[in-house]
């Protein structure tokens, strides 16, 4: 029987709603609805194009996606729930890793004097963009970006925290056990893995490939991890609401990876 400590993530309210005449509020609502529908259609189209490129060019597909601007996984800002955990002091200090870091927003968001963050990506174009976007960051001494293959990379130091969002769902399902073993190898004893599990839904093909809590358990449990909490991501962006869960996994110092 599996048991978890279930938490509810409380959204941070930004700003206040201006009280407008009813007809203006209705008009604004309809405009937002049309904009959302258009954005959803565009995103769906981009996912299809991205899948064609990645599946037809396994050696250079991700780089081509960045070249052509087909990056539907890129929020253009830090992941809200990760930023919330950082701002509330709920993230481990020390060294952190963000595999598949893309534009690097998450790396920049959690880098600070108490936490050195490494972002890696297999795409040269992604690393170039991340480097450019972070060029004027006042926290430059607290992070770095590297072009590297997560599965073959061997850093000089281990990590206290690994954050995985749109990485696990991007790799082919038969590579998930290797992913878990690599996460185990990269974390310090008693290190923590935070996974933003997406997309939790019935779908065929990928990337992104569908995931479930069980998919993570099936590969993380044999690798020596146990969930300390799993909860709905109430800070998910609108198109991903109800399709994401946050998992916090603790590496057991007494159990070696099989």
Beta strands, then each sheet from edge to edge (+ up, - down):
strand 1: 94-99
strand 2: 115-121
strand 3: 143-147
strand 4: 159-164
strand 5: 187-197
strand 6: 225-232
strand 7: 245-251
sheet 1: 3+ 2+ 1+ 4+ 5+ 7- 6+
end
